[in-house]
Amino acid sequence: MEKTYFLGVDVGTYESKGSIMDGEGNLIAKHAVGHKLLTPKPGWCEHDAEQSWWGDLCVITRALFEKSGLAPTDIAAVGTSVNGGDVLPVDRDCKPLRNAILYGIDTRNTREIAYLNDLFERENVSLTRRMNTTTLLPKALWIKNNEPEIYKKTYKLIPGATYLVAKLTGNFVMDYYTCNGWSPLYRHDKLAYDETVGKLVDIPRDKLADFGWTTDIAGKVTKEAAQATGLAEGTPVIVGTIDAPAEAVSTGVYNTGSLMVMLGSSTFFILVTDEWKQDDLLSTAPFIFPDTYMIAGGTSTSGTLTRWFRDNIFFDAIEKERETGRNAYDIMMDEIEGIPAGSDGLICLPYFVGERTPIQDPKARGVFFGLNLNHTRAHLYKSALEGISYAIAQHFDIWHAGNSTISKVMAVGGGTKNPPWLQMISDVTGETIHTSQITVGASYGDCMLAGLGVGYYRDRSEFDRLIKPGVTYSPNAGQHELYKPLRKLYDELYPATKELMHKL
């Protein structure tokens, strides 16, 4: 009996990853390619879409065929995902007209955010969430206001997965999960564009892609795309989605009550629900399957902050990695091993690029509070990891306060390679945290979703047999009690410094 294979590609902030999976969930091959996060101005975060999105996909697909020994015709379907909250203006030929403006870590559009929030309040426009650095409409408006010549040439304003699908198939399609980023220009309750809001902000319907569910077939690989990627012409391509839901699926988060903590460049959370539960501090949206919803949140830093420490403070760890082959981040964790919980009275607000949920403040800034001459770089690093853990705990508090059902917490992403940090998160939050055996992430989820899209899997319940348990981290009661008063100080620190941050 011939085996069936699926291929997935996910584009992240610093790296793109690809996977080939067989129908039984076995990982056949994987490949990763690094790329640059472009920061041309303070507060700006961009990607060169042609090079870092499409270019990476072409390299990855060819590498996967070489590693797996499979033929292009062995692939039954392709799925893609890209970090969420991105806006890319393209012409009719899907040629980028500028670099892509990235998700919430890009804070250039504060004026547009303030303008839109005021406009929608005056016009009594119903919002599922206020405009912020993650929502797409302020980014589009920024291009329109600040780069009018580019806006005039723009055929479509699209997110990353739509760009890759258009390059592969020639069709511009965006999944309903991603569409929610365009709210209120897009209406979740009608799964449609809102003409009234469109006229209000002067962004017409034809500037957006078509809409569909994540696992709908967007089209088939064209002859041109086949030549560029090595994929077989005619291979089905699903609509795809943002990296977070694909990552959630990859670790078993797709049923009501399951919660994903994605520890990537930033931290992102998805709690799956079976009904729309409005939350003013977080965001509510349709999930990637019909009749499912989610309550989501996201911090602005996670891996970006650990990378900053590696590159600017623990630069000798990079040299040791070259000499020994041992990962620099593991070397950094060795150094903080003897630092007690609470970092000897040091607290970090990890708002180095502003903060998303729950404070929604792009002008927030990083703080190390309580420094003394006995503190070392190890204290700084541990307090930063604790600060991210406190931010994660704030989200659990919101869900519990809203009586949301949480039946299972799954961690996924690069942070799962750091077991001491996962234990710290469990100790700070008081939650039991699980991982799955396969932690490749969103590209693996893209494979699963591609299989569902072409009907290899009857429904998502068949994913249950693919997800195999990994490691479980249970909270240490003593450590949790030590963290409680420090967490209280953490919660008070931002309100006490907010006005000074904004003046600075």
Residue pairs with C-beta under 8 A, 6 or more apart in sequence:
3 22
3 23
3 74
4 22
4 23
4 76
4 451
4 456
5 20
5 21
5 22
5 23
5 28
5 68
5 70
5 74
5 75
5 76
6 20
6 21
6 22
6 23
6 75
6 76
6 77
6 78
6 79
6 447
6 448
6 450
6 451
6 456
7 18
7 19
7 20
7 61
7 64
7 75
7 77
7 78
7 79
7 231
7 447
7 450
8 18
8 19
8 21
8 78
8 79
8 80
8 81
8 246
8 442
8 443
8 444
8 445
8 446
8 447
8 448
8 449
8 450
9 16
9 17
9 18
9 56
9 57
9 60
9 61
9 78
9 79
9 80
9 81
9 164
9 443
9 446
10 16
10 17
10 18
10 80
10 81
10 82
10 243
10 246
10 247
10 441
10 442
10 443
10 445
10 446
11 47
11 52
11 53
11 56
11 57
11 80
11 81
11 82
11 83
11 160
11 164
11 243
12 83
12 243
12 264
12 265
12 442
13 37
13 83
13 102
13 105
13 264
13 265
13 266
13 303
13 304
14 34
14 35
14 36
14 37
14 265
14 303
14 307
15 32
15 33
15 34
15 35
16 32
16 33
16 35
16 52
16 53
16 56
16 57
16 60
17 30
17 31
17 32
17 33
17 60
17 440
17 441
17 442
17 443
18 30
18 31
18 32
18 57
18 60
18 61
18 63
18 64
18 443
19 27
19 29
19 30
19 64
19 440
19 443
19 444
19 446
19 447
20 27
20 28
20 29
20 30
20 64
20 68
20 70
20 75
20 447
21 27
21 28
21 444
21 447
21 448
21 451
22 28
23 451
23 456
24 466
25 438
25 448
25 465
25 466
25 467
25 468
27 438
27 440
27 444
28 68
28 70
29 64
29 67
29 68
29 70
30 64
30 67
30 440
30 443
31 60
31 63
31 64
31 67
32 60
33 56
33 59
33 60
35 47
35 48
35 51
35 52
35 56
36 48
36 52
37 45
37 46
37 47
37 102
38 44
38 45
38 46
38 47
38 48
38 99
39 45
39 46
40 46
41 108
43 106
43 107
43 108
43 353
43 354
43 362
44 101
44 106
44 108
45 101
45 102
45 103
45 105
45 106
45 353
46 99
46 100
46 101
46 102
46 106
47 53
47 86
47 99
47 100
47 102
48 96
48 99
48 100
49 88
49 96
49 99
49 100
49 160
49 163
50 95
50 96
53 82
53 100
53 160
53 163
53 164
54 163
54 164
54 167
57 80
57 164
57 167
57 229
58 228
58 229
58 230
61 229
61 230
61 231
62 229
62 230
64 70
65 71
65 72
65 230
71 232
72 226
72 230
72 231
72 232
72 235
73 232
75 231
75 232
75 235
76 235
76 236
76 450
76 451
76 454
76 456
77 217
77 235
77 236
77 237
77 238
77 450
77 451
77 453
77 454
77 456
78 168
78 221
78 231
78 235
78 236
78 237
78 238
78 446
78 450
79 237
79 238
79 240
79 246
79 445
79 446
79 447
79 448
79 449
79 450
79 453
80 161
80 164
80 165
80 168
80 237
80 238
80 240
80 446
81 160
81 161
81 240
81 241
81 242
81 243
81 245
81 246
81 247
81 442
81 443
81 445
81 446
82 159
82 160
82 161
82 163
82 164
82 240
82 242
82 243
83 102
83 103
83 160
83 242
83 243
83 265
84 103
84 134
84 159
84 178
84 181
84 242
84 243
84 244
85 102
85 103
85 104
85 133
85 134
85 135
85 136
85 139
85 159
85 181
85 242
86 100
86 101
86 102
86 103
86 159
86 160
87 100
87 101
87 136
87 139
87 140
87 143
87 157
87 158
87 159
88 96
88 98
88 100
88 101
88 157
88 158
88 159
88 160
88 163
89 96
89 97
89 98
89 143
89 150
89 151
89 153
89 154
89 156
89 157
90 96
90 97
90 154
90 155
90 156
90 158
90 163
90 166
91 97
91 153
91 154
91 155
92 155
94 163
94 166
94 167
94 170
94 172
96 163
97 150
97 153
97 154
98 143
98 147
98 150
100 160
100 163
101 108
101 139
101 142
101 143
103 133
103 134
103 266
104 132
104 133
104 134
104 266
104 298
104 300
104 354
104 356
104 362
105 133
105 265
105 266
105 300
105 304
105 353
105 354
106 133
106 139
107 133
107 353
107 354
107 362
107 363
108 142
109 133
109 138
109 139
109 141
109 142
110 133
110 362
110 363
112 131
112 137
112 138
112 139
112 141
112 142
112 145
113 131
113 132
113 133
113 135
113 138
113 362
115 141
116 131
116 137
116 138
116 141
116 201
117 130
117 131
119 125
119 200
119 201
120 127
120 131
120 184
123 200
125 184
125 197
125 200
126 184
127 183
127 184
128 180
128 183
128 184
128 188
128 278
128 283
128 284
128 285
129 135
129 183
129 280
129 282
129 283
129 284
130 360
131 137
131 138
132 138
132 356
132 360
132 362
133 354
133 356
133 362
134 181
134 283
134 298
134 356
135 181
135 182
135 183
136 157
136 159
136 181
136 182
137 182
137 183
137 185
137 201
137 203
140 157
140 203
140 207
141 201
141 203
143 150
143 151
143 154
143 157
144 151
144 202
144 203
154 207
155 207
156 162
156 172
156 207
156 208
156 209
157 203
157 207
157 208
158 166
158 172
158 174
158 208
158 209
159 174
159 178
159 181
159 242
160 242
161 174
161 175
161 178
161 239
161 240
161 241
161 242
162 172
162 173
162 174
162 178
162 209
162 240
164 240
165 171
165 172
165 173
165 218
165 219
165 237
165 239
165 240
166 172
166 173
166 209
167 225
168 219
168 221
168 222
168 225
168 229
168 231
168 237
169 218
169 219
169 220
169 221
169 222
169 225
169 237
170 219
170 222
171 210
171 218
171 219
172 209
172 210
173 209
173 210
173 211
173 212
173 216
173 218
173 219
173 239
174 208
174 209
174 210
174 211
174 212
174 239
175 211
175 212
175 213
175 214
175 216
175 239
175 240
175 241
175 288
176 188
176 191
176 211
176 212
176 213
176 214
176 286
176 288
177 214
177 241
177 242
177 245
177 285
177 286
177 287
177 288
178 241
178 242
179 186
179 188
179 191
179 211
180 186
180 188
180 283
180 285
180 286
182 208
184 194
184 197
185 193
185 194
185 197
185 198
185 201
185 203
185 208
186 192
186 193
186 194
186 208
186 211
187 193
187 194
188 276
188 285
188 286
191 211
191 286
192 211
193 205
193 208
195 205
198 204
198 205
212 218
212 239
213 239
213 288
213 289
213 290
214 238
214 239
214 240
214 241
214 245
214 288
214 289
214 449
215 238
215 239
215 288
215 289
215 449
215 450
215 452
215 453
216 238
216 239
216 453
217 236
217 237
217 238
217 239
217 453
217 454
218 237
218 238
218 239
218 240
219 236
219 237
220 233
220 234
220 235
220 236
220 237
221 229
221 231
221 232
221 233
221 234
221 235
221 237
222 233
223 233
225 231
225 233
226 232
226 233
226 235
236 450
236 453
236 454
238 449
238 450
238 453
240 246
240 446
240 449
241 288
241 449
243 264
243 441
243 442
244 260
244 262
244 268
244 270
244 296
244 298
244 442
245 270
245 287
245 288
245 294
245 445
246 441
246 442
246 443
246 445
246 446
246 449
247 260
247 262
247 264
247 412
247 413
247 441
247 442
247 445
248 254
248 258
248 260
248 262
248 270
248 272
248 410
248 412
248 445
249 288
249 445
249 448
249 449
249 460
249 463
250 412
250 436
250 438
250 440
250 441
250 442
250 444
250 445
250 448
251 260
251 410
251 411
251 412
251 435
251 436
251 439
251 445
251 467
252 258
252 408
252 410
252 436
252 463
252 464
252 467
253 259
253 260
253 270
253 272
253 408
253 410
254 272
254 287
254 289
254 292
254 460
254 463
255 272
255 460
256 272
256 273
256 274
256 292
256 405
256 407
257 271
257 272
257 273
257 405
257 406
257 407
257 408
258 271
258 272
258 407
258 408
258 410
259 269
259 270
259 271
259 272
259 399
259 406
259 408
259 409
259 410
260 268
260 269
260 270
260 271
260 410
260 411
260 412
261 267
261 269
261 392
261 409
261 410
261 411
261 412
261 425
261 433
262 268
262 269
262 270
262 411
262 412
262 413
263 302
263 303
263 411
263 412
263 413
263 414
263 415
263 416
263 421
264 302
264 303
264 413
264 414
264 415
264 441
265 302
265 303
265 304
265 307
266 298
266 299
266 300
266 301
266 302
266 303
266 304
266 356
267 298
267 299
267 301
267 302
267 388
267 391
267 392
267 415
268 296
268 297
268 298
268 299
269 282
269 296
269 297
269 298
269 392
269 395
270 287
270 294
270 295
270 296
271 294
271 295
271 296
271 399
271 404
271 406
272 287
272 292
272 293
272 294
273 292
273 293
273 294
273 295
273 404
273 405
274 291
274 292
274 293
275 293
276 284
276 293
277 284
277 293
277 295
277 402
277 404
278 284
279 295
279 398
279 402
281 297
281 357
281 358
281 398
282 295
282 296
282 297
282 357
282 358
282 395
282 398
283 295
283 296
283 297
283 357
284 293
284 294
284 295
284 296
285 293
285 294
285 296
286 292
286 293
286 294
287 293
287 294
288 449
289 460
295 399
295 402
295 404
297 356
297 357
297 358
297 395
297 398
298 356
298 357
299 350
299 355
299 356
299 357
299 388
299 391
299 392
300 351
300 352
300 353
300 354
300 355
300 356
301 350
301 351
301 352
301 353
301 388
302 388
302 413
302 415
303 413
303 414
303 415
304 352
304 353
305 350
305 352
305 384
305 388
306 329
306 332
306 384
306 385
308 352
309 332
309 380
309 381
309 384
310 317
310 318
310 328
310 329
310 332
311 318
313 377
313 380
313 381
314 328
314 331
314 332
314 335
314 377
314 381
317 328
317 329
317 331
317 332
318 328
320 326
320 328
320 331
321 327
321 328
321 331
327 417
329 417
329 418
332 381
333 418
333 420
333 421
335 377
335 378
335 381
336 378
336 379
336 381
336 382
336 385
337 420
338 378
339 378
339 379
339 382
341 386
341 427
341 479
341 482
341 483
341 486
342 386
342 482
342 483
342 486
343 375
343 379
343 380
343 382
343 383
343 386
344 374
344 375
344 379
345 370
345 372
346 368
346 369
346 370
346 371
346 375
346 379
346 380
346 383
347 367
347 368
347 369
347 370
347 383
347 386
347 387
347 486
347 489
347 490
347 493
348 366
348 367
348 368
348 369
348 380
348 383
348 384
348 386
348 387
349 364
349 365
349 366
349 367
349 369
349 387
349 490
349 493
349 494
349 497
350 366
350 384
350 387
350 388
350 391
351 361
351 364
351 365
351 366
351 367
351 494
351 501
352 365
352 366
354 361
354 362
354 363
354 364
354 365
355 361
355 362
355 364
355 391
357 395
358 394
358 395
358 398
359 494
361 498
361 501
363 501
363 502
364 494
364 498
364 501
365 501
365 504
367 493
367 497
368 380
368 383
369 489
369 493
385 421
385 424
386 424
386 428
386 483
386 486
387 490
389 421
389 424
389 425
389 428
389 429
390 428
390 486
390 487
390 490
390 491
392 425
392 428
392 429
393 428
393 429
393 430
393 487
394 491
396 406
396 429
396 430
396 431
399 406
400 406
406 431
408 434
409 431
409 432
409 433
409 434
410 433
410 434
410 435
410 436
411 422
411 425
411 433
411 434
411 435
411 473
412 435
412 436
412 439
412 441
413 439
413 441
415 421
415 422
416 422
416 435
416 439
417 439
419 471
419 473
422 433
422 435
422 471
422 473
423 473
423 476
425 431
425 433
425 473
426 432
426 433
426 473
426 474
426 475
426 476
427 475
427 476
427 479
427 480
427 483
428 480
428 483
428 487
429 475
430 475
430 480
431 475
432 472
432 473
432 474
432 475
433 472
433 473
434 469
434 470
434 471
434 472
434 473
435 470
435 471
435 472
436 467
436 468
436 469
436 470
437 468
437 469
437 470
438 444
438 468
439 470
448 457
448 463
448 466
451 457
452 459
452 460
452 463
457 463
